[in-house]
Amino acid sequence: MSDETVKNIFVIGLDEANVPTLRQVPGAERLRFHQLLTIEELQVGEVHLPTLLDKAQRVLDGFDGSVDAIVGYWDFPVSTLVPILSERYGTRSTSLESVVKCEHKYWSRLEQRKATDRHPRFGRVDLSADPPRPPEGVAFPMWVKPALSYSSELAFGVADEEEFHKAVAEIREGISRIGRPFEHILERIDVPPEMDGVGGRVCLAEESMSGVQVAVEGYVHQGEVTVYGVLDSINYPDSSSFLRHQYPSMLPPPVVAQLHDVSKRVMRQIGMDSATFSIEYFYDPHTQEINLLEINPRHSQSHAELFRYVDGVPNHHCMVRLALGEDPRMPQGEGEYAMAAKWYHRWFTDGVVRRVPSREEIDRVERETPGVRIEVIPEAGDRLSDLPGQDSYSYELAHIYTGGADEKELREKFDHCVAALGLVFEDAPPEAGATRK
């Protein structure tokens, strides 16, 4: 950093797991990270945006010092609060409109279509229709999901009309939790004619994609789009739930080059600047085609430890540097390990947690196994189906980060950690009226 003075960075939704990672960005000794709103305030229950803005502004207005940057690495509402608050307090960020063009999955598809044909056929589902019908031209199997959601919440893969109707019924029940507050955001921007009357509570259907899932991480600085990493996302067998994210990607260089090219064209179309992004794709090795799944208007905090292990710097570095108006260039291959992975230890049936490891037990496992970091999700007594932010088919028990020389070492470390955690839980009968999983 050129300026030796301390900079105050306000992180919307700063969580305990990311504090040590943020402190590993270059120049962190001259940065002070401050929490702005808690994860619970931002992600539990239905979001009330005016209340969140008021709380955030009271904190910022009462701060005895300079507000040098406002950043975040979560989806809505964090992604939209960043540009709103940055505009108010004169800090650097991308425009609110560019964020909404990514977060609103239907609008995002309309924008993607202007820049590339590398996306599935898609359309809106009329939730008021009885019975609801798939969009014209979109064939089974397909995914049905709200245009706005967290972590694949209320996203369902459906193979026929019966499954389609069940999915739509669940989406009708839950779509307002995020869709309604997002309408406050849509009121703040001028939407194009194709978005007139669409709103936030809209359901999207798109044809299923097959192949290898992959994520592209990058940023836009002074109008120039840079991709700094491509990661493979590997699912559990016969499941749509992630088993691990692995960096760097094992895809052939020509495929990686295609991913770079499409990502740059799409982000220029979106109009983002001074911000990070993460785009998810499918690559089909049989047809050698890539298909864009979704654009996230933020870097992935899930990948921060992986970049630190392999490149020597967590990708939080790009977010912080862009917010301070500085060069966000990432090093390549300067970390301790050749490969890294974030593993998701999951359970696929409901249950009640009876025992979780103590902090001391987790610390011991991390000390005994270099290149490992563990985050346990539930607490003793939690019912898995009550955990927030889960996908529609599984429950996350722990996140396990591993660095190693190759895939074999990454898996050995993961297996060792799972065995050492000593999680204990018992099956739970379905709750009355529950249909999930």
C-alpha positions as CSV (number, residue, x, y, z in Angstrom):
1,M,0.0,0.0,0.0
2,S,1.3,3.4,-0.9
3,D,-0.3,5.3,1.9
4,E,1.1,4.3,5.3
5,T,-1.9,5.5,7.3
6,V,-4.3,2.9,8.7
7,K,-7.4,2.2,6.5
8,N,-10.7,1.3,8.0
9,I,-12.5,-1.5,6.0
10,F,-16.1,-2.2,6.9
11,V,-17.1,-5.7,6.0
12,I,-20.9,-6.3,5.7
13,G,-21.6,-9.6,7.4
14,L,-18.0,-10.1,8.7
15,D,-18.0,-13.6,10.2
16,E,-15.5,-15.3,12.5
17,A,-14.4,-17.8,9.9
18,N,-13.1,-15.1,7.5
19,V,-11.3,-12.9,10.1
20,P,-8.1,-14.9,10.0
21,T,-8.2,-15.0,6.2
22,L,-8.7,-11.3,5.8
23,R,-5.7,-10.7,8.1
24,Q,-3.6,-12.7,5.6
25,V,-4.0,-10.2,2.8
26,P,-0.9,-8.3,1.9
27,G,-0.6,-5.1,3.9
28,A,-3.1,-6.3,6.5
29,E,-1.1,-4.7,9.3
30,R,-2.2,-1.3,8.0
31,L,-5.9,-2.4,7.7
32,R,-8.6,-2.4,10.3
33,F,-11.5,-4.7,9.6
34,H,-14.8,-3.8,11.2
35,Q,-18.0,-5.8,11.2
36,L,-21.0,-4.1,9.7
37,L,-24.2,-6.1,10.5
38,T,-24.1,-9.7,11.6
39,I,-24.8,-12.9,9.5
40,E,-27.9,-13.5,11.5
41,E,-29.3,-10.0,10.7
42,L,-28.5,-10.5,7.0
43,Q,-29.6,-14.1,6.4
44,V,-32.0,-15.4,9.0
45,G,-35.7,-14.8,8.3
46,E,-37.1,-12.4,5.8
47,V,-34.8,-9.5,5.1
48,H,-36.2,-6.0,5.8
49,L,-33.9,-3.7,3.8
50,P,-34.8,-0.3,5.3
51,T,-34.0,-1.7,8.8
52,L,-30.7,-3.1,7.6
53,L,-29.7,0.2,5.9
54,D,-30.7,2.2,9.0
55,K,-28.6,-0.1,11.3
56,A,-25.6,0.1,9.0
57,Q,-25.8,3.9,8.7
58,R,-26.0,4.3,12.5
59,V,-22.8,2.3,12.8
60,L,-21.0,4.2,10.1
61,D,-22.2,7.6,11.2
62,G,-21.1,6.9,14.8
63,F,-17.7,5.7,13.8
64,D,-14.9,7.9,15.2
65,G,-12.5,7.7,12.2
66,S,-12.4,7.5,8.4
67,V,-14.7,5.1,6.4
68,D,-12.2,4.1,3.7
69,A,-14.0,1.1,2.2
70,I,-17.2,-0.9,2.4
71,V,-17.0,-4.4,1.2
72,G,-18.8,-7.8,1.3
73,Y,-18.5,-11.4,0.1
74,W,-22.1,-12.7,0.5
75,D,-25.1,-12.7,-1.8
76,F,-28.2,-10.5,-1.4
77,P,-28.7,-8.5,0.7
78,V,-24.9,-7.9,1.2
79,S,-24.1,-7.6,-2.5
80,T,-26.7,-4.8,-2.9
81,L,-25.9,-3.0,0.4
82,V,-22.3,-2.5,-0.7
83,P,-23.1,-0.2,-3.6
84,I,-25.9,1.6,-1.8
85,L,-23.8,2.4,1.2
86,S,-20.7,3.1,-0.9
87,E,-22.6,5.7,-2.8
88,R,-23.8,7.3,0.4
89,Y,-20.3,7.4,2.1
90,G,-18.2,8.1,-1.0
91,T,-16.3,4.8,-1.1
92,R,-15.5,2.8,-4.2
93,S,-17.8,0.1,-5.6
94,T,-19.6,-1.1,-8.8
95,S,-23.0,0.3,-9.6
96,L,-26.2,-1.1,-7.9
97,E,-27.6,-1.8,-11.4
98,S,-24.6,-4.0,-12.3
99,V,-25.1,-6.0,-9.1
100,V,-28.8,-6.5,-9.7
101,K,-28.1,-7.7,-13.3
102,C,-26.2,-10.6,-11.7
103,E,-28.3,-11.3,-8.6
104,H,-31.7,-11.4,-10.4
105,K,-31.3,-14.7,-12.3
106,Y,-33.9,-13.9,-14.9
107,W,-32.5,-10.4,-15.7
108,S,-29.0,-12.0,-15.7
109,R,-30.1,-14.5,-18.3
110,L,-31.4,-11.7,-20.5
111,E,-28.1,-9.9,-20.3
112,Q,-26.0,-13.1,-20.9
113,R,-28.1,-13.7,-24.0
114,K,-26.8,-10.4,-25.4
115,A,-23.2,-11.4,-25.1
116,T,-23.0,-15.2,-25.6
117,D,-25.0,-18.3,-26.6
118,R,-23.3,-20.4,-23.9
119,H,-26.3,-20.7,-21.7
120,P,-29.3,-23.1,-21.4
121,R,-32.8,-22.4,-22.7
122,F,-34.8,-20.7,-20.0
123,G,-38.1,-18.9,-19.3
124,R,-40.3,-17.6,-16.6
125,V,-42.8,-19.8,-14.7
126,D,-46.2,-18.2,-14.0
127,L,-46.7,-19.0,-10.3
128,S,-50.3,-17.8,-10.4
129,A,-51.3,-20.3,-13.1
130,D,-53.4,-23.3,-12.0
131,P,-51.9,-25.6,-13.0
132,P,-48.5,-24.0,-13.5
133,R,-46.8,-25.0,-16.8
134,P,-43.2,-25.1,-17.9
135,P,-42.1,-22.2,-20.2
136,E,-42.6,-22.8,-23.9
137,G,-39.4,-24.2,-25.5
138,V,-37.9,-25.4,-22.2
139,A,-37.7,-29.2,-22.1
140,F,-37.4,-31.7,-19.2
141,P,-35.2,-32.4,-17.4
142,M,-35.0,-28.8,-16.0
143,W,-34.2,-26.8,-12.9
144,V,-36.9,-24.7,-11.3
145,K,-35.9,-22.0,-8.9
146,P,-36.6,-18.5,-7.7
147,A,-34.9,-15.7,-9.6
148,L,-33.4,-14.8,-6.1
149,S,-32.1,-17.2,-3.5
150,Y,-29.2,-18.2,-1.3
151,S,-27.0,-21.3,-1.8
152,S,-29.4,-23.1,-4.1
153,E,-32.2,-22.7,-1.6
154,L,-35.6,-23.7,-3.3
155,A,-33.8,-24.9,-6.4
156,F,-35.2,-28.2,-7.7
157,G,-34.1,-30.5,-10.5
158,V,-37.3,-31.9,-12.1
159,A,-37.8,-34.7,-14.6
160,D,-41.5,-34.5,-15.4
161,E,-44.7,-32.6,-14.8
162,E,-45.4,-34.2,-11.5
163,E,-42.0,-33.2,-10.0
164,F,-42.5,-29.7,-11.7
165,H,-45.8,-29.2,-9.8
166,K,-44.3,-30.2,-6.5
167,A,-41.3,-27.9,-6.9
168,V,-43.5,-25.0,-7.9
169,A,-45.7,-25.5,-4.8
170,E,-42.6,-25.3,-2.5
171,I,-41.3,-22.2,-4.4
172,R,-44.7,-20.5,-4.0
173,E,-44.4,-21.0,-0.2
174,G,-40.9,-19.7,0.2
175,I,-40.3,-17.2,-2.7
176,S,-41.2,-14.1,-0.7
177,R,-38.5,-14.4,1.9
178,I,-35.9,-13.0,-0.5
179,G,-38.1,-11.9,-3.4
180,R,-40.2,-9.4,-1.5
181,P,-37.2,-7.5,0.1
182,F,-35.5,-7.5,-3.3
183,E,-38.3,-5.4,-4.7
184,H,-37.0,-2.5,-2.5
185,I,-33.8,-2.8,-4.6
186,L,-35.6,-2.8,-7.9
187,E,-37.4,0.4,-7.0
188,R,-34.0,2.1,-6.8
189,I,-33.0,1.5,-10.4
190,D,-34.4,2.1,-13.9
191,V,-35.2,-1.3,-15.3
192,P,-35.3,-1.9,-19.1
193,P,-38.6,-2.6,-20.9
194,E,-38.0,-6.4,-20.9
195,M,-38.0,-6.3,-17.0
196,D,-41.1,-4.1,-16.6
197,G,-43.5,-5.8,-14.2
198,V,-41.2,-8.8,-13.5
199,G,-40.4,-7.9,-9.9
200,G,-38.5,-9.9,-7.3
201,R,-40.9,-12.8,-6.8
202,V,-40.4,-14.5,-10.1
203,C,-39.7,-18.2,-10.8
204,L,-37.3,-19.3,-13.5
205,A,-37.1,-22.6,-15.3
206,E,-34.1,-23.6,-17.4
207,E,-33.0,-26.8,-19.1
208,S,-30.6,-29.0,-17.1
209,M,-26.9,-28.9,-17.9
210,S,-24.5,-31.8,-17.7
211,G,-20.8,-32.3,-17.3
212,V,-18.2,-30.9,-15.0
213,Q,-19.0,-27.9,-12.9
214,V,-16.4,-25.1,-12.8
215,A,-16.1,-21.7,-11.3
216,V,-14.3,-18.7,-12.7
217,E,-13.0,-16.0,-10.3
218,G,-12.1,-12.5,-11.5
219,Y,-12.4,-8.8,-11.1
220,V,-13.0,-5.6,-13.1
221,H,-10.6,-2.7,-12.6
222,Q,-10.8,0.6,-14.5
223,G,-13.0,-1.2,-17.1
224,E,-10.6,-4.1,-17.7
225,V,-11.9,-7.6,-16.9
226,T,-9.3,-10.0,-15.4
227,V,-9.7,-13.7,-14.6
228,Y,-7.3,-14.8,-12.0
229,G,-8.4,-18.4,-11.3
230,V,-10.5,-21.3,-12.5
231,L,-11.7,-24.0,-10.1
232,D,-13.4,-27.4,-10.5
233,S,-16.5,-28.1,-8.5
234,I,-17.0,-31.8,-7.9
235,N,-20.4,-33.2,-6.6
236,Y,-21.2,-36.1,-4.5
237,P,-21.9,-39.2,-6.7
238,D,-25.5,-39.1,-8.2
239,S,-26.1,-35.7,-6.5
240,S,-26.3,-32.0,-7.3
241,S,-24.7,-31.2,-3.9
242,F,-21.0,-30.1,-3.9
243,L,-18.4,-32.5,-2.5
244,R,-15.5,-30.1,-3.0
245,H,-14.2,-27.1,-4.9
246,Q,-10.6,-27.8,-6.1
247,Y,-8.0,-25.3,-7.3
248,P,-6.5,-25.1,-9.9
249,S,-8.8,-26.6,-12.4
250,M,-7.8,-29.8,-14.2
251,L,-9.6,-28.9,-17.4
252,P,-7.6,-28.7,-20.7
253,P,-6.0,-25.3,-21.4
254,P,-8.2,-24.6,-24.5
255,V,-11.4,-25.0,-22.3
256,V,-9.9,-22.7,-19.7
257,A,-9.2,-20.2,-22.5
258,Q,-12.9,-20.4,-23.6
259,L,-14.0,-19.8,-20.0
260,H,-11.8,-16.7,-19.8
261,D,-13.2,-15.4,-23.1
262,V,-16.9,-15.9,-22.3
263,S,-16.5,-14.5,-18.8
264,K,-14.9,-11.3,-20.1
265,R,-17.6,-10.7,-22.7
266,V,-20.4,-11.3,-20.2
267,M,-18.9,-9.0,-17.5
268,R,-18.4,-6.2,-20.0
269,Q,-22.1,-6.6,-21.0
270,I,-23.1,-6.5,-17.3
271,G,-21.2,-3.2,-16.9
272,M,-19.4,-4.1,-13.6
273,D,-16.4,-2.1,-12.5
274,S,-14.2,-1.8,-9.3
275,A,-15.6,-5.2,-8.1
276,T,-14.9,-8.9,-8.0
277,F,-17.1,-11.7,-9.5
278,S,-17.5,-15.5,-9.6
279,I,-19.1,-17.2,-12.5
280,E,-20.3,-20.8,-12.4
281,Y,-20.2,-23.0,-15.6
282,F,-20.8,-26.5,-16.8
283,Y,-18.3,-28.1,-19.2
284,D,-19.5,-31.2,-21.1
285,P,-16.4,-33.3,-22.1
286,H,-18.4,-35.3,-24.6
287,T,-19.6,-32.2,-26.6
288,Q,-16.7,-30.0,-25.4
289,E,-19.3,-27.2,-24.8
290,I,-19.4,-24.8,-21.9
291,N,-22.7,-23.5,-20.5
292,L,-23.0,-20.6,-18.1
293,L,-24.9,-21.4,-14.9
294,E,-24.9,-18.1,-12.9
295,I,-23.0,-15.0,-12.2
296,N,-22.2,-13.9,-8.6
297,P,-21.4,-10.2,-8.2
298,R,-18.7,-10.9,-5.6
299,H,-15.7,-13.2,-5.3
300,S,-16.3,-16.5,-3.4
301,Q,-15.3,-16.4,0.2
302,S,-15.5,-20.2,-0.1
303,H,-12.4,-20.1,-2.3
304,A,-10.3,-17.7,-0.2
305,E,-8.3,-20.4,1.7
306,L,-7.7,-22.3,-1.6
307,F,-6.0,-19.3,-3.2
308,R,-3.9,-18.7,-0.1
309,Y,-2.7,-22.3,-0.1
310,V,-1.8,-22.3,-3.9
311,D,-1.0,-18.7,-4.8
312,G,0.0,-17.4,-1.4
313,V,-2.7,-14.8,-1.1
314,P,-6.5,-15.2,-0.3
315,N,-8.8,-13.8,-3.0
316,H,-10.1,-11.3,-0.4
317,H,-7.1,-9.4,-1.5
318,C,-8.8,-8.4,-4.8
319,M,-12.0,-7.2,-3.0
320,V,-10.0,-5.0,-0.5
321,R,-7.6,-3.5,-3.1
322,L,-10.4,-2.6,-5.5
323,A,-12.4,-0.9,-2.7
324,L,-9.2,1.1,-1.9
325,G,-8.7,2.0,-5.6
326,E,-5.4,0.0,-5.8
327,D,-4.0,-2.6,-8.2
328,P,-5.7,-5.9,-7.3
329,R,-3.3,-8.2,-9.2
330,M,-3.1,-11.7,-7.7
331,P,0.2,-13.7,-7.6
332,Q,0.2,-17.2,-9.2
333,G,1.7,-20.3,-7.7
334,E,3.5,-18.6,-4.8
335,G,1.7,-20.6,-2.1
336,E,2.8,-23.6,0.0
337,Y,0.8,-26.2,-2.0
338,A,0.3,-27.3,-5.6
339,M,-3.4,-27.9,-5.1
340,A,-6.1,-27.1,-2.6
341,A,-9.8,-28.0,-2.0
342,K,-12.7,-27.0,0.1
343,W,-14.7,-30.1,1.1
344,Y,-18.3,-30.2,2.2
345,H,-19.0,-32.9,4.8
346,R,-22.7,-33.5,4.3
347,W,-25.6,-35.6,5.5
348,F,-28.5,-36.5,3.2
349,T,-31.2,-37.3,5.8
350,D,-32.6,-35.2,8.6
351,G,-31.2,-35.7,12.1
352,V,-30.5,-34.1,15.5
353,V,-26.9,-33.3,16.4
354,R,-25.9,-34.8,19.7
355,R,-22.2,-34.0,19.8
356,V,-19.8,-31.6,18.0
357,P,-16.1,-31.3,18.6
358,S,-14.8,-28.6,20.9
359,R,-12.6,-25.8,19.7
360,E,-9.7,-27.5,21.4
361,E,-10.4,-30.8,19.5
362,I,-10.5,-28.9,16.2
363,D,-7.3,-27.1,16.9
364,R,-5.6,-30.4,17.7
365,V,-6.7,-31.9,14.4
366,E,-5.4,-28.8,12.5
367,R,-2.1,-29.0,14.3
368,E,-1.6,-32.7,13.6
369,T,-2.4,-32.3,9.9
370,P,-0.6,-29.4,8.3
371,G,-2.5,-27.7,5.4
372,V,-5.9,-28.2,7.0
373,R,-8.6,-25.8,8.3
374,I,-12.0,-27.0,9.7
375,E,-15.3,-25.2,10.3
376,V,-18.1,-27.2,11.9
377,I,-21.6,-25.9,11.0
378,P,-24.2,-27.1,13.5
379,E,-24.1,-27.0,17.3
380,A,-25.1,-29.8,19.7
381,G,-28.9,-30.0,19.8
382,D,-29.5,-28.5,16.3
383,R,-31.9,-30.2,14.0
384,L,-30.3,-30.4,10.6
385,S,-33.5,-29.2,8.7
386,D,-33.5,-26.0,10.8
387,L,-30.0,-25.0,9.7
388,P,-30.2,-21.8,7.5
389,G,-28.9,-21.5,3.9
390,Q,-28.9,-25.2,3.0
391,D,-29.5,-26.6,-0.5
392,S,-32.7,-28.5,-1.3
393,Y,-31.1,-32.0,-1.0
394,S,-28.5,-32.1,1.8
395,Y,-27.3,-30.6,5.1
396,E,-23.7,-29.3,5.6
397,L,-22.0,-30.6,8.7
398,A,-18.5,-29.2,8.2
399,H,-16.3,-27.3,5.7
400,I,-12.8,-28.8,5.5
401,Y,-10.0,-26.9,3.7
402,T,-7.0,-29.0,2.6
403,G,-3.8,-28.2,0.8
404,G,-1.6,-30.8,-0.8
405,A,0.7,-32.0,-3.6
406,D,-2.0,-33.8,-5.5
407,E,-5.7,-35.0,-5.3
408,K,-4.7,-38.1,-3.4
409,E,-3.2,-36.1,-0.6
410,L,-6.2,-33.7,-0.5
411,R,-8.6,-36.7,-0.1
412,E,-6.5,-38.4,2.5
413,K,-6.5,-35.2,4.6
414,F,-10.3,-34.9,4.2
415,D,-10.9,-38.5,5.2
416,H,-8.7,-38.1,8.2
417,C,-10.5,-34.9,9.4
418,V,-14.0,-36.5,9.0
419,A,-13.0,-39.4,11.1
420,A,-11.3,-37.2,13.7
421,L,-14.2,-34.8,14.2
422,G,-16.3,-37.2,16.2
423,L,-19.7,-35.7,15.1
424,V,-22.6,-37.6,16.6
425,F,-26.2,-37.3,15.6
426,E,-29.4,-39.4,15.5
427,D,-32.0,-39.7,12.8
428,A,-35.1,-37.6,13.3
429,P,-38.6,-38.3,12.1
430,P,-39.9,-35.8,9.5
431,E,-41.7,-32.8,11.0
432,A,-45.4,-32.6,10.4
433,G,-46.1,-31.1,7.0
434,A,-42.5,-31.2,5.9
435,T,-41.8,-32.0,2.3
436,R,-38.1,-31.0,1.9
437,K,-35.7,-33.8,1.1
